[in-house]
Amino acid sequence: MRLLDERVYGDVKRLKVIRPFDPWGSPLCTCPLKYSLHPYTGCSHFCLYCYATSYIGRKPSTPKRDFLKRLREDLRHVNPRLTIELSTSSDPYPPLEAWMGLTRMALKLLAERGLRVLITTKSDLVVRDIDVLKATPSAVMITITTLDDNLASKLEPGAPSPSRRLRAVEKLSEAGVPVGVRVDPILPGLNDDPQMIKQLVEAVASAGARHIVTSTLKLRPDIYRRLRDAFPELEPVYRRLYYSEGEVIQGYRYLPRPIREKILEPVIDYALEKGLTASVCREGLGPRFLRGPTCDGSHLIPVRASR
Ligand code: SF4
C-alpha cells in the first residue's frame, strides 16, 4: 500500500473486514482510493474466468465469521469520505444472500452512517435492496459479459442469466439508483464479436446504464485450465495469443497490446456514442481508453442519498 494512503484510509490496523482496496498490487489499477468489503468468502457464481480463485481457491460463498459484529467495529475507524465497494473479489449477492440477508444488513449499517456505497454484482437480487441503496449515496455496477444466455451459462454457471441482469439494470435505473455495467472480461473467441458488443452496449444503454467498464481476460494458470476444459477448440488460440505472443504483467498473462486495443476500442466507442461514460480496467492503455471521471463507476454515486 502506498505510504500516503495510510493517512487517507484511517486507522487501517484496526480494520477487520473493511479493507483498503488494493487489487493485488496491480500498477495498472486506475481506481480512486476506496475500501472493499466482502460479506462472503468464495463465490457460488463459479465464473470460469474468476481471478479470485488463484488466491482463495474455488469454493462456494460462505458468510464471514462474526461479519456484522466486526463491521460495526470497523465503522468506527473508517474515513467516511471514501467509497466502500461490495465486493471486489467475491459477489455480495450469491444465491444464499436471498435468505441470509447478510449483505442487506451490512448495507443498512452503512446507510445509517450515510456512507458512500458502490455495489458490483452479477445478480439481479440487488434490486431487493433498492430501498436501502436509496437511503445512502450509492451506485450499482452489474456485470454483463454477453447477452447470450447459453454462453453465459457456461462462463458464469452459478450466476443469474444476462436477461435477468439486464432487467435489474432497468429496475435500478427506474428507481433512481445510478447504474452502470461491467462488460468484463472480454474473452477472445467467445464474447469479443464487435456486433455482439454493439448490441450489448445498446441494450444496457436503453436499460438505463450510465457507465461501462470493460477489460480483456487476463490469464492465470487455473483460469486457463478451466477455459481449456470448457472450450477445448480454443486451446491453440489461447496458447498462441497468451503464451507465445502475449505479455506478462504482475503475474497475469495479457493479450498483445494491439489485440487488446482492437477488442476494447469498440466497447468504448459504442458507449460514448450512446452518451455513456466508459473506461477500461487494469489495461494500461492510456487516456483514450479512460473516458469517464472514474474507471470503476464511483462517479455515478450522488453527493447525497436519493431520498
Ligand atoms: S461473480 Fe465475481 S467473484 Fe464470483 S465467481 Fe464470478 S468473477 Fe469470481
Residues whose N, C-alpha, C, O or C-beta is under 5 A from the ligand:
A	BS01	SF4	C43 H45 F46 C47 C50 S89 S90 D91 K122
